[in-house]
Amino acid sequence: MKLYTKTGDDGTTGLFGGARLPKASPRVEAYGTVDETNAAIGLARSTGLSPDVDGTLARVQEDLFTLGAELACVPGREAKLKMELLGDADVERLERAIDDADGACPPLKTFVLPGGAPQAASLHVARTVCRRAERAVLALADAPPRHQLVVYLNRLSDLLFALARRANATAGVPDVPWSPRG
């Protein structure tokens, strides 16, 4: 099987369910940004995170493929995907991981600047891409996304923030507090 089909040479792409959309459509932007989030998490995983954090993020990457597939489906035809979609249990799993990561850090008393150890910095980049994905999903006017997708992305960005702080704590690098001007 070849990697190229040439069907997108006209600037369109196919959705699961048969419809074609311009590659610049908001729906393609949304699932493309989810894919970019997944790639940013993959990059963060390559920085030498602890095995438990790496395992958590591996599961998140699988979730993001599921989320992206749902967004890449013709609205109303999600049953054609023949897979279990993300739901409340997935959000609860992220919340438990947030609580675990946050519990390994000093109490947060101020906003912190992104950065620190390379692992933390890469997780902060993934967090900001995730926030962009959330905005792109919320911008879908053709068919509003299921509420669970928005909640999942919101929790995921919180998790990435908590894991970035934990990565700094593990590396013995303090978070850099933001000091407002004046």
TORPA-4810 file (N, C-alpha, C, O; in nm, 3 decimals):
<nodes>
NODE_1_0.085_-0.119_0.000_0.000_0.000_0.000_0.089_0.124_0.000_0.182_0.134_0.080_M
NODE_2_0.061_0.217_-0.087_0.139_0.340_-0.096_0.092_0.440_0.009_-0.024_0.439_0.050_K
NODE_3_0.183_0.526_0.052_0.150_0.628_0.151_0.071_0.744_0.090_0.002_0.816_0.162_L
NODE_4_0.081_0.761_-0.038_0.009_0.873_-0.101_-0.105_0.819_-0.187_-0.094_0.714_-0.250_Y
NODE_5_-0.215_0.894_-0.186_-0.333_0.855_-0.263_-0.361_0.952_-0.377_-0.430_0.917_-0.473_T
NODE_6_-0.308_1.071_-0.367_-0.328_1.180_-0.464_-0.469_1.239_-0.458_-0.500_1.332_-0.531_K
NODE_7_-0.556_1.184_-0.368_-0.692_1.236_-0.361_-0.697_1.374_-0.297_-0.795_1.447_-0.315_T
NODE_8_-0.594_1.411_-0.222_-0.591_1.542_-0.158_-0.521_1.648_-0.239_-0.503_1.761_-0.193_G
NODE_9_-0.480_1.613_-0.360_-0.408_1.710_-0.443_-0.494_1.830_-0.482_-0.442_1.933_-0.524_D
NODE_10_-0.626_1.816_-0.468_-0.715_1.928_-0.501_-0.742_2.017_-0.379_-0.825_2.108_-0.386_D
NODE_11_-0.672_1.991_-0.268_-0.689_2.074_-0.148_-0.801_2.027_-0.057_-0.841_2.101_0.033_G
NODE_12_-0.851_1.906_-0.080_-0.956_1.853_0.007_-0.905_1.728_0.075_-0.804_1.670_0.036_T
NODE_13_-0.978_1.687_0.178_-0.948_1.563_0.249_-1.078_1.491_0.280_-1.183_1.554_0.292_T
NODE_14_-1.070_1.361_0.294_-1.189_1.283_0.321_-1.211_1.262_0.470_-1.116_1.246_0.547_G
NODE_15_-1.337_1.263_0.509_-1.376_1.232_0.646_-1.424_1.088_0.651_-1.466_1.032_0.550_L
NODE_16_-1.416_1.026_0.771_-1.481_0.897_0.789_-1.630_0.918_0.766_-1.689_1.008_0.826_F
NODE_17_-1.688_0.840_0.682_-1.830_0.857_0.650_-1.849_0.910_0.510_-1.962_0.920_0.463_G
NODE_18_-1.739_0.944_0.440_-1.747_0.971_0.298_-1.740_1.115_0.250_-1.707_1.137_0.134_G
NODE_19_-1.769_1.212_0.332_-1.767_1.351_0.285_-1.624_1.399_0.265_-1.530_1.346_0.324_A
NODE_20_-1.608_1.500_0.181_-1.479_1.565_0.160_-1.492_1.711_0.202_-1.595_1.775_0.181_R
NODE_21_-1.385_1.760_0.263_-1.380_1.900_0.309_-1.252_1.965_0.261_-1.153_1.896_0.236_L
NODE_22_-1.253_2.098_0.249_-1.126_2.167_0.223_-1.030_2.143_0.339_-1.073_2.139_0.455_P
NODE_23_-0.903_2.128_0.309_-0.804_2.104_0.414_-0.792_2.223_0.510_-0.740_2.208_0.620_K
NODE_24_-0.839_2.339_0.468_-0.834_2.458_0.554_-0.963_2.477_0.635_-0.981_2.581_0.697_A
NODE_25_-1.051_2.377_0.636_-1.177_2.391_0.710_-1.152_2.386_0.860_-1.053_2.329_0.905_S
NODE_26_-1.242_2.446_0.937_-1.227_2.441_1.084_-1.223_2.298_1.139_-1.152_2.274_1.237_P
NODE_27_-1.295_2.205_1.081_-1.295_2.067_1.131_-1.156_2.004_1.112_-1.104_1.937_1.201_R
NODE_28_-1.098_2.025_0.995_-0.965_1.970_0.970_-0.862_2.039_1.059_-0.769_1.976_1.108_V
NODE_29_-0.879_2.169_1.081_-0.791_2.242_1.173_-0.802_2.183_1.313_-0.701_2.168_1.382_E
NODE_30_-0.923_2.150_1.356_-0.942_2.096_1.491_-0.874_1.960_1.507_-0.797_1.941_1.601_A
NODE_31_-0.900_1.866_1.417_-0.838_1.735_1.437_-0.690_1.739_1.404_-0.613_1.656_1.454_Y
NODE_32_-0.648_1.833_1.320_-0.505_1.850_1.295_-0.432_1.902_1.417_-0.318_1.863_1.443_G
NODE_33_-0.496_1.991_1.491_-0.433_2.044_1.611_-0.433_1.941_1.724_-0.342_1.941_1.807_T
NODE_34_-0.532_1.854_1.726_-0.529_1.740_1.820_-0.409_1.651_1.785_-0.339_1.604_1.874_V
NODE_35_-0.386_1.628_1.657_-0.272_1.548_1.613_-0.141_1.617_1.651_-0.045_1.551_1.692_D
NODE_36_-0.137_1.749_1.638_-0.018_1.824_1.678_0.006_1.812_1.829_0.121_1.802_1.873_E
NODE_37_-0.100_1.813_1.907_-0.088_1.790_2.051_-0.026_1.653_2.077_0.061_1.639_2.162_T
NODE_38_-0.073_1.554_2.004_-0.021_1.418_2.019_0.128_1.414_1.987_0.205_1.349_2.058_N
NODE_39_0.168_1.483_1.881_0.310_1.486_1.844_0.393_1.558_1.950_0.504_1.515_1.981_A
NODE_40_0.340_1.666_2.007_0.412_1.738_2.112_0.428_1.651_2.236_0.532_1.656_2.302_A
NODE_41_0.327_1.571_2.266_0.338_1.478_2.379_0.442_1.371_2.347_0.519_1.332_2.434_I
NODE_42_0.444_1.323_2.223_0.546_1.227_2.183_0.686_1.283_2.200_0.777_1.212_2.243_G
NODE_43_0.703_1.409_2.166_0.833_1.474_2.185_0.867_1.482_2.334_0.980_1.454_2.374_L
NODE_44_0.771_1.521_2.415_0.793_1.528_2.560_0.832_1.390_2.615_0.918_1.380_2.702_A
NODE_45_0.769_1.286_2.564_0.800_1.150_2.611_0.943_1.111_2.576_1.001_1.025_2.643_R
NODE_46_1.000_1.171_2.475_1.136_1.136_2.433_1.243_1.201_2.520_1.362_1.177_2.500_S
NODE_47_1.202_1.283_2.617_1.299_1.357_2.700_1.342_1.282_2.825_1.420_1.336_2.904_T
NODE_48_1.293_1.162_2.845_1.336_1.085_2.962_1.250_1.108_3.084_1.302_1.129_3.193_G
NODE_49_1.120_1.104_3.068_1.027_1.117_3.181_1.028_0.989_3.263_1.072_0.884_3.215_L
NODE_50_0.979_0.997_3.384_0.972_0.878_3.469_0.878_0.776_3.404_0.790_0.812_3.327_S
NODE_51_0.898_0.648_3.435_0.815_0.545_3.372_0.665_0.562_3.396_0.585_0.536_3.306_P
NODE_52_0.625_0.607_3.515_0.482_0.623_3.539_0.424_0.739_3.459_0.312_0.729_3.408_D
NODE_53_0.498_0.850_3.447_0.452_0.962_3.366_0.448_0.921_3.219_0.353_0.954_3.147_V
NODE_54_0.551_0.851_3.174_0.555_0.805_3.036_0.435_0.715_3.007_0.374_0.726_2.900_D
NODE_55_0.401_0.626_3.100_0.285_0.539_3.081_0.155_0.617_3.073_0.068_0.587_2.992_G
NODE_56_0.142_0.718_3.159_0.023_0.802_3.156_0.010_0.871_3.021_-0.098_0.875_2.962_T
NODE_57_0.122_0.923_2.971_0.118_0.995_2.844_0.099_0.902_2.725_0.041_0.941_2.624_L
NODE_58_0.148_0.778_2.736_0.123_0.681_2.629_-0.027_0.657_2.615_-0.079_0.649_2.503_A
NODE_59_-0.095_0.644_2.727_-0.241_0.625_2.724_-0.310_0.748_2.667_-0.406_0.735_2.592_R
NODE_60_-0.262_0.866_2.703_-0.318_0.990_2.650_-0.303_0.994_2.498_-0.394_1.036_2.427_V
NODE_61_-0.188_0.951_2.448_-0.168_0.952_2.303_-0.271_0.862_2.233_-0.321_0.896_2.126_Q
NODE_62_-0.301_0.748_2.292_-0.405_0.661_2.236_-0.541_0.731_2.239_-0.617_0.725_2.143_E
NODE_63_-0.570_0.798_2.351_-0.695_0.874_2.363_-0.705_0.980_2.254_-0.812_0.999_2.194_D
NODE_64_-0.594_1.049_2.227_-0.598_1.156_2.129_-0.623_1.103_1.988_-0.684_1.172_1.906_L
NODE_65_-0.578_0.981_1.959_-0.612_0.922_1.830_-0.762_0.898_1.822_-0.823_0.922_1.718_F
NODE_66_-0.822_0.851_1.931_-0.966_0.829_1.934_-1.040_0.960_1.919_-1.136_0.969_1.842_T
NODE_67_-0.997_1.063_1.992_-1.060_1.194_1.985_-1.049_1.250_1.843_-1.146_1.302_1.788_L
NODE_68_-0.930_1.240_1.784_-0.910_1.290_1.648_-0.995_1.216_1.548_-1.049_1.276_1.455_G
NODE_69_-1.009_1.084_1.565_-1.093_1.006_1.474_-1.238_1.052_1.481_-1.306_1.061_1.379_A
NODE_70_-1.285_1.081_1.601_-1.423_1.130_1.615_-1.440_1.264_1.543_-1.540_1.286_1.475_E
NODE_71_-1.343_1.351_1.558_-1.351_1.481_1.491_-1.339_1.467_1.339_-1.393_1.549_1.265_L
NODE_72_-1.269_1.364_1.292_-1.248_1.342_1.149_-1.362_1.260_1.087_-1.350_1.211_0.974_A
NODE_73_-1.468_1.247_1.159_-1.584_1.171_1.113_-1.695_1.267_1.072_-1.709_1.374_1.131_C
NODE_74_-1.771_1.230_0.971_-1.888_1.309_0.935_-1.978_1.316_1.058_-2.016_1.212_1.112_V
NODE_75_-2.013_1.437_1.105_-2.098_1.447_1.223_-2.226_1.364_1.209_-2.295_1.369_1.107_P
NODE_76_-2.254_1.286_1.314_-2.370_1.199_1.314_-2.341_1.058_1.266_-2.428_0.971_1.275_G
NODE_77_-2.221_1.035_1.217_-2.185_0.901_1.167_-2.073_0.837_1.250_-2.000_0.752_1.200_R
NODE_78_-2.060_0.877_1.373_-1.953_0.827_1.460_-1.960_0.676_1.481_-1.858_0.613_1.510_E
NODE_79_-2.078_0.616_1.467_-2.091_0.471_1.483_-2.009_0.396_1.379_-1.970_0.281_1.401_A
NODE_80_-1.982_0.459_1.265_-1.900_0.396_1.161_-1.756_0.373_1.208_-1.684_0.292_1.151_K
NODE_81_-1.715_0.444_1.312_-1.579_0.428_1.363_-1.560_0.292_1.431_-1.448_0.241_1.437_L
NODE_82_-1.668_0.235_1.481_-1.664_0.104_1.547_-1.559_0.100_1.658_-1.480_0.006_1.667_K
NODE_83_-1.561_0.203_1.742_-1.471_0.207_1.857_-1.541_0.278_1.971_-1.635_0.355_1.950_M
NODE_84_-1.495_0.252_2.090_-1.548_0.321_2.207_-1.491_0.462_2.210_-1.369_0.481_2.207_E
NODE_85_-1.580_0.561_2.215_-1.537_0.701_2.218_-1.501_0.742_2.361_-1.536_0.674_2.457_L
NODE_86_-1.432_0.853_2.372_-1.393_0.901_2.505_-1.516_0.940_2.585_-1.616_0.986_2.531_L
NODE_87_-1.506_0.920_2.716_-1.619_0.952_2.802_-1.574_0.997_2.940_-1.458_1.032_2.961_G
NODE_88_-1.667_0.995_3.032_-1.643_1.044_3.167_-1.531_0.967_3.238_-1.453_1.027_3.312_D
NODE_89_-1.522_0.837_3.215_-1.417_0.758_3.281_-1.278_0.804_3.238_-1.184_0.802_3.317_A
NODE_90_-1.265_0.846_3.114_-1.135_0.895_3.066_-1.100_1.028_3.131_-0.984_1.051_3.166_D
NODE_91_-1.199_1.114_3.149_-1.177_1.242_3.218_-1.138_1.215_3.363_-1.047_1.279_3.416_V
NODE_92_-1.206_1.123_3.428_-1.175_1.090_3.567_-1.033_1.034_3.580_-0.964_1.061_3.678_E
NODE_93_-0.989_0.955_3.482_-0.851_0.904_3.483_-0.752_1.020_3.476_-0.651_1.018_3.546_R
NODE_94_-0.781_1.120_3.394_-0.693_1.237_3.388_-0.693_1.313_3.521_-0.589_1.360_3.566_L
NODE_95_-0.809_1.325_3.582_-0.817_1.396_3.710_-0.735_1.326_3.818_-0.669_1.393_3.898_E
NODE_96_-0.738_1.194_3.820_-0.655_1.120_3.918_-0.506_1.146_3.891_-0.428_1.163_3.984_R
NODE_97_-0.469_1.148_3.764_-0.328_1.173_3.729_-0.288_1.316_3.765_-0.175_1.340_3.807_A
NODE_98_-0.379_1.411_3.749_-0.351_1.550_3.788_-0.326_1.556_3.938_-0.229_1.616_3.984_I
NODE_99_-0.415_1.493_4.016_-0.400_1.493_4.161_-0.269_1.429_4.204_-0.202_1.478_4.295_D
NODE_100_-0.231_1.319_4.140_-0.105_1.253_4.172_0.014_1.343_4.142_0.105_1.357_4.225_D
NODE_101_0.014_1.404_4.024_0.126_1.491_3.984_0.133_1.614_4.074_0.241_1.654_4.117_A
NODE_102_0.019_1.672_4.103_0.016_1.792_4.186_0.062_1.762_4.328_0.126_1.845_4.393_D
NODE_103_0.029_1.643_4.377_0.069_1.604_4.511_0.219_1.589_4.527_0.269_1.590_4.639_G
NODE_104_0.292_1.575_4.417_0.438_1.559_4.422_0.510_1.693_4.411_0.632_1.698_4.401_A
NODE_105_0.433_1.803_4.412_0.491_1.937_4.393_0.464_2.026_4.514_0.368_2.004_4.589_C
NODE_106_0.549_2.127_4.531_0.517_2.225_4.635_0.387_2.297_4.601_0.351_2.307_4.484_P
NODE_107_0.316_2.346_4.701_0.190_2.417_4.673_0.213_2.533_4.577_0.313_2.604_4.584_P
NODE_108_0.118_2.549_4.486_0.126_2.655_4.387_0.070_2.784_4.448_-0.045_2.788_4.491_L
NODE_109_0.153_2.888_4.452_0.112_3.014_4.514_0.112_3.130_4.417_0.068_3.240_4.452_K
NODE_110_0.160_3.108_4.296_0.170_3.214_4.197_0.168_3.151_4.058_0.184_3.030_4.044_T
NODE_111_0.148_3.233_3.957_0.163_3.184_3.820_0.311_3.152_3.799_0.398_3.217_3.856_F
NODE_112_0.337_3.051_3.717_0.476_3.015_3.689_0.503_3.031_3.539_0.415_3.011_3.456_V
NODE_113_0.626_3.066_3.508_0.668_3.077_3.369_0.697_2.938_3.313_0.752_2.854_3.384_L
NODE_114_0.661_2.914_3.188_0.694_2.784_3.127_0.846_2.768_3.117_0.917_2.862_3.082_P
NODE_115_0.893_2.650_3.148_1.036_2.625_3.135_1.086_2.538_3.247_1.012_2.462_3.309_G
NODE_116_1.216_2.553_3.273_1.281_2.471_3.375_1.360_2.361_3.309_1.431_2.383_3.212_G
NODE_117_1.347_2.241_3.363_1.414_2.125_3.306_1.360_2.098_3.165_1.246_2.134_3.135_A
NODE_118_1.441_2.037_3.078_1.392_2.009_2.942_1.261_1.931_2.939_1.175_1.956_2.854_P
NODE_119_1.244_1.837_3.032_1.120_1.760_3.037_1.001_1.853_3.065_0.896_1.842_3.002_Q
NODE_120_1.019_1.943_3.160_0.911_2.036_3.195_0.882_2.131_3.079_0.765_2.156_3.047_A
NODE_121_0.986_2.183_3.018_0.966_2.277_2.907_0.888_2.210_2.794_0.800_2.272_2.735_A
NODE_122_0.921_2.084_2.763_0.850_2.015_2.654_0.705_1.988_2.692_0.618_1.992_2.605_S
NODE_123_0.678_1.961_2.818_0.539_1.942_2.862_0.462_2.073_2.856_0.343_2.072_2.826_L
NODE_124_0.527_2.185_2.885_0.461_2.315_2.872_0.426_2.344_2.726_0.320_2.399_2.698_H
NODE_125_0.515_2.308_2.633_0.483_2.326_2.491_0.361_2.241_2.455_0.269_2.289_2.388_V
NODE_126_0.360_2.117_2.498_0.245_2.029_2.471_0.117_2.088_2.530_0.011_2.080_2.469_A
NODE_127_0.128_2.148_2.649_0.012_2.210_2.713_-0.045_2.323_2.628_-0.166_2.334_2.611_R
NODE_128_0.042_2.407_2.575_-0.008_2.521_2.496_-0.069_2.475_2.364_-0.166_2.533_2.316_T
NODE_129_-0.012_2.371_2.305_-0.072_2.316_2.183_-0.208_2.255_2.215_-0.302_2.268_2.136_V
NODE_130_-0.219_2.189_2.329_-0.346_2.131_2.372_-0.451_2.240_2.390_-0.567_2.222_2.351_C
NODE_131_-0.414_2.352_2.448_-0.509_2.464_2.464_-0.557_2.514_2.328_-0.673_2.550_2.311_R
NODE_132_-0.465_2.518_2.230_-0.503_2.560_2.095_-0.599_2.459_2.034_-0.695_2.497_1.967_R
NODE_133_-0.575_2.330_2.058_-0.666_2.226_2.009_-0.805_2.244_2.071_-0.907_2.231_2.003_A
NODE_134_-0.808_2.274_2.198_-0.936_2.296_2.266_-1.011_2.412_2.201_-1.131_2.401_2.176_E
NODE_135_-0.941_2.521_2.173_-1.005_2.636_2.108_-1.056_2.599_1.968_-1.165_2.640_1.929_R
NODE_136_-0.977_2.521_1.895_-1.017_2.481_1.760_-1.141_2.392_1.764_-1.230_2.405_1.679_A
NODE_137_-1.148_2.302_1.861_-1.265_2.215_1.874_-1.387_2.298_1.911_-1.496_2.274_1.859_V
NODE_138_-1.371_2.395_2.000_-1.483_2.481_2.038_-1.532_2.568_1.924_-1.647_2.613_1.925_L
NODE_139_-1.447_2.593_1.824_-1.483_2.680_1.712_-1.564_2.607_1.605_-1.607_2.669_1.507_A
NODE_140_-1.586_2.476_1.621_-1.660_2.402_1.518_-1.806_2.446_1.516_-1.880_2.424_1.612_L
NODE_141_-1.845_2.508_1.408_-1.983_2.555_1.395_-2.069_2.457_1.316_-2.192_2.459_1.329_A
NODE_142_-2.007_2.369_1.235_-2.085_2.277_1.153_-2.159_2.175_1.238_-2.271_2.135_1.204_D
NODE_143_-2.098_2.133_1.348_-2.160_2.040_1.442_-2.082_2.052_1.571_-1.968_2.007_1.579_A
NODE_144_-2.142_2.111_1.673_-2.068_2.126_1.799_-2.019_1.989_1.850_-2.090_1.889_1.838_P
NODE_145_-1.899_1.987_1.905_-1.844_1.860_1.954_-1.919_1.811_2.078_-1.983_1.889_2.148_P
NODE_146_-1.909_1.682_2.102_-1.963_1.630_2.227_-1.893_1.699_2.343_-1.774_1.730_2.337_R
NODE_147_-1.968_1.722_2.447_-1.916_1.793_2.565_-1.793_1.722_2.622_-1.699_1.788_2.667_H
NODE_148_-1.791_1.589_2.621_-1.680_1.513_2.679_-1.548_1.544_2.609_-1.442_1.539_2.672_Q
NODE_149_-1.551_1.576_2.479_-1.428_1.608_2.408_-1.366_1.737_2.459_-1.245_1.747_2.478_L
NODE_150_-1.450_1.835_2.482_-1.402_1.964_2.533_-1.349_1.947_2.675_-1.243_2.000_2.709_V
NODE_151_-1.422_1.874_2.757_-1.378_1.851_2.895_-1.246_1.774_2.896_-1.156_1.807_2.973_V
NODE_152_-1.234_1.673_2.810_-1.111_1.594_2.804_-0.992_1.684_2.771_-0.889_1.677_2.839_Y
NODE_153_-1.004_1.767_2.669_-0.893_1.854_2.631_-0.861_1.955_2.741_-0.745_1.987_2.763_L
NODE_154_-0.963_2.004_2.809_-0.941_2.098_2.918_-0.863_2.030_3.031_-0.767_2.087_3.083_N
NODE_155_-0.903_1.909_3.068_-0.831_1.836_3.173_-0.691_1.798_3.128_-0.596_1.801_3.207_R
NODE_156_-0.676_1.763_3.000_-0.545_1.725_2.951_-0.446_1.841_2.963_-0.331_1.820_3.001_L
NODE_157_-0.489_1.961_2.932_-0.397_2.074_2.946_-0.361_2.095_3.093_-0.247_2.130_3.124_S
NODE_158_-0.457_2.074_3.183_-0.426_2.081_3.326_-0.325_1.973_3.366_-0.232_1.999_3.442_D
NODE_159_-0.345_1.853_3.313_-0.252_1.743_3.343_-0.112_1.777_3.293_-0.014_1.754_3.364_L
NODE_160_-0.100_1.830_3.173_0.031_1.863_3.119_0.100_1.970_3.203_0.222_1.966_3.220_L
NODE_161_0.023_2.065_3.256_0.080_2.165_3.346_0.130_2.099_3.474_0.242_2.126_3.519_F
NODE_162_0.047_2.013_3.532_0.086_1.945_3.656_0.208_1.857_3.634_0.296_1.850_3.720_A
NODE_163_0.214_1.788_3.520_0.329_1.703_3.491_0.455_1.785_3.466_0.565_1.741_3.498_L
NODE_164_0.440_1.904_3.409_0.556_1.992_3.390_0.611_2.035_3.525_0.732_2.034_3.546_A
NODE_165_0.524_2.071_3.616_0.569_2.108_3.751_0.635_1.989_3.820_0.737_2.004_3.886_R
NODE_166_0.576_1.871_3.803_0.635_1.752_3.864_0.772_1.722_3.803_0.864_1.681_3.874_R
NODE_167_0.786_1.742_3.672_0.915_1.717_3.607_1.021_1.811_3.663_1.136_1.770_3.683_A
NODE_168_0.985_1.936_3.688_1.080_2.028_3.750_1.114_1.983_3.891_1.231_1.985_3.931_N
NODE_169_1.014_1.943_3.967_1.039_1.898_4.105_1.130_1.775_4.105_1.221_1.766_4.187_A
NODE_170_1.105_1.682_4.015_1.186_1.561_4.006_1.330_1.595_3.970_1.424_1.532_4.020_T
NODE_171_1.348_1.694_3.882_1.482_1.735_3.839_1.550_1.827_3.939_1.667_1.863_3.921_A
NODE_172_1.479_1.867_4.044_1.537_1.959_4.142_1.548_2.101_4.089_1.631_2.179_4.135_G
NODE_173_1.465_2.134_3.991_1.464_2.267_3.930_1.338_2.339_3.978_1.227_2.293_3.951_V
NODE_174_1.352_2.450_4.047_1.232_2.518_4.095_1.154_2.582_3.979_1.213_2.626_3.880_P
NODE_175_1.021_2.585_3.993_0.941_2.661_3.899_0.979_2.808_3.910_1.014_2.856_4.018_D
NODE_176_0.974_2.879_3.800_1.006_3.021_3.801_0.876_3.099_3.815_0.793_3.096_3.725_V
NODE_177_0.858_3.167_3.928_0.733_3.241_3.946_0.728_3.363_3.853_0.830_3.425_3.825_P
NODE_178_0.610_3.394_3.809_0.589_3.513_3.729_0.574_3.632_3.823_0.494_3.628_3.917_W
NODE_179_0.649_3.734_3.797_0.640_3.857_3.878_0.580_3.966_3.792_0.644_4.012_3.697_S
NODE_180_0.458_4.008_3.822_0.395_4.112_3.743_0.475_4.242_3.747_0.541_4.272_3.847_P
NODE_181_0.469_4.318_3.642_0.539_4.446_3.636_0.484_4.543_3.740_0.366_4.539_3.777_R
NODE_182_0.572_4.630_3.785_0.531_4.740_3.871_0.510_4.699_4.010_0.475_4.782_4.094_G
</nodes>
